[in-house]
């Protein structure tokens, strides 16, 4: 993992000009080793006015990801906008959830070293999920943070797991457990909720549909949840009839596609598939 100077901050970006901003825009950026995405939100129109997603055939290094992000911003003329808020979401497997009661800010590396490969010079950050007494400890892509800071000044950054957990827990209803499976290119996030409690969260990389179903079935088995009754909701880069959905349907009876409700809209129907659930909910 490439690191850099900790120039970033958890504060909201301040507009770098004294001139009034006619339109209030927010920028959400999501970064992973196998893809990039962004969307621009017009707070006055309550609409996503521009978005794009780029997927890579193989994982890139953090250095190459920065080059791709720079290229993407140049192509889309992102710096032509003035933003009242910028937020970056880091999607990776270098994280660990810690109960708030057991959290010690001086022990960040110890929370990660048993289930993530970290380097001595990695900067470790954490997100407080205060409403649910949890802390998400993780390694952000610091070179990406530094690049974003150079462009926009102060901004927010979060781990994608933080965004996903908070968003699902805020909309989850009912008393029965539900297994949510968020699908992106080569990665799936599994969130199991019951009532307003988080039972399980983890992220996995997959190459084949067999990998994909293995992680879901293994999770359900470890939690002693019956595949004949557990509500399983797939969402993200998956749809009814594709190979991921079909293999899940072979093993899980109560399966459906989950379509999260949102009061946001896009000005172009073609943009809908480029906007990820965590990308929107980071705003």
GIFEN-V477812 format. One record per residue. N is the residue number from 1. RES is the residue in one small letter. NEAR is the number of other C-alpha atoms within 12 Angstrom. Layout:
BEGIN
[[N;RES;NEAR] [N;RES;NEAR]]
END
This chain:
BEGIN
[[1;x;30] [2;x;27] [3;x;26] [4;x;23] [5;x;19] [6;x;24] [7;x;24] [8;x;33] [9;x;26] [10;x;23] [11;x;19] [12;x;23] [13;x;29] [14;x;21] [15;x;23] [16;x;20] [17;x;14] [18;x;8] [19;x;9] [20;x;12] [21;x;19] [22;x;13] [23;x;20] [24;x;24] [25;x;32] [26;x;41] [27;x;42] [28;x;44] [29;x;46] [30;x;49] [31;x;44] [32;x;44] [33;x;36] [34;x;30] [35;x;35] [36;x;41] [37;x;40] [38;x;39] [39;x;44] [40;x;45] [41;x;37] [42;x;30] [43;x;23] [44;x;15] [45;x;18] [46;x;21] [47;x;27] [48;x;36] [49;x;31] [50;x;31] [51;x;38] [52;x;32] [53;x;33] [54;x;28] [55;x;26] [56;x;21] [57;x;12] [58;x;16] [59;x;22] [60;x;22] [61;x;22] [62;x;30] [63;x;24] [64;x;25] [65;x;34] [66;x;28] [67;x;18] [68;x;28] [69;x;38] [70;x;23] [71;x;17] [72;x;25] [73;x;29] [74;x;15] [75;x;13] [76;x;20] [77;x;16] [78;x;29] [79;x;21] [80;x;14] [81;x;29] [82;x;30] [83;x;34] [84;x;32] [85;x;32] [86;x;43] [87;x;43] [88;x;48] [89;x;43] [90;x;43] [91;x;41] [92;x;37] [93;x;32] [94;x;38] [95;x;38] [96;x;35] [97;x;35] [98;x;29] [99;x;21] [100;x;20] [101;x;14] [102;x;15] [103;x;24] [104;x;18] [105;x;20] [106;x;13] [107;x;16] [108;x;29] [109;x;29] [110;x;22] [111;x;30] [112;x;27] [113;x;21] [114;x;13] [115;x;18] [116;x;22] [117;x;20] [118;x;25] [119;x;16] [120;x;14] [121;x;15] [122;x;26] [123;x;28] [124;x;36] [125;x;33] [126;x;38] [127;x;38] [128;x;28] [129;x;27] [130;x;17] [131;x;19] [132;x;23] [133;x;19] [134;x;27] [135;x;32] [136;x;40] [137;x;40] [138;x;41] [139;x;43] [140;x;41] [141;x;41] [142;x;35] [143;x;32] [144;x;40] [145;x;43] [146;x;27] [147;x;30] [148;x;36] [149;x;30] [150;x;20] [151;x;26] [152;x;33] [153;x;28] [154;x;29] [155;x;35] [156;x;34] [157;x;43] [158;x;47] [159;x;42] [160;x;46] [161;x;45] [162;x;41] [163;x;34] [164;x;42] [165;x;44] [166;x;34] [167;x;29] [168;x;37] [169;x;29] [170;x;20] [171;x;20] [172;x;28] [173;x;15] [174;x;14] [175;x;12] [176;x;19] [177;x;30] [178;x;37] [179;x;42] [180;x;43] [181;x;45] [182;x;42] [183;x;34] [184;x;42] [185;x;32] [186;x;31] [187;x;33] [188;x;38] [189;x;41] [190;x;37] [191;x;40] [192;x;37] [193;x;34] [194;x;23] [195;x;19] [196;x;23] [197;x;26] [198;x;30] [199;x;27] [200;x;27] [201;x;37] [202;x;34] [203;x;36] [204;x;31] [205;x;31] [206;x;22] [207;x;20] [208;x;17] [209;x;25] [210;x;21] [211;x;20] [212;x;34] [213;x;33] [214;x;23] [215;x;27] [216;x;45] [217;x;29] [218;x;21] [219;x;30] [220;x;32] [221;x;15] [222;x;15] [223;x;21] [224;x;16] [225;x;26] [226;x;23] [227;x;28] [228;x;19] [229;x;18] [230;x;29] [231;x;30] [232;x;37] [233;x;36] [234;x;38] [235;x;33] [236;x;32] [237;x;30] [238;x;31] [239;x;24] [240;x;21] [241;x;14] [242;x;15] [243;x;18] [244;x;37] [245;x;32] [246;x;23] [247;x;24] [248;x;34] [249;x;27] [250;x;19] [251;x;24] [252;x;27] [253;x;19] [254;x;22] [255;x;29] [256;x;26] [257;x;28] [258;x;27] [259;x;21] [260;x;24] [261;x;16] [262;x;15] [263;x;13] [264;x;24] [265;x;25] [266;x;25] [267;x;19] [268;x;16] [269;x;14] [270;x;16] [271;x;22] [272;x;24] [273;x;23] [274;x;30] [275;x;36] [276;x;41] [277;x;39] [278;x;39] [279;x;44] [280;x;38] [281;x;34] [282;x;35] [283;x;36]]
END
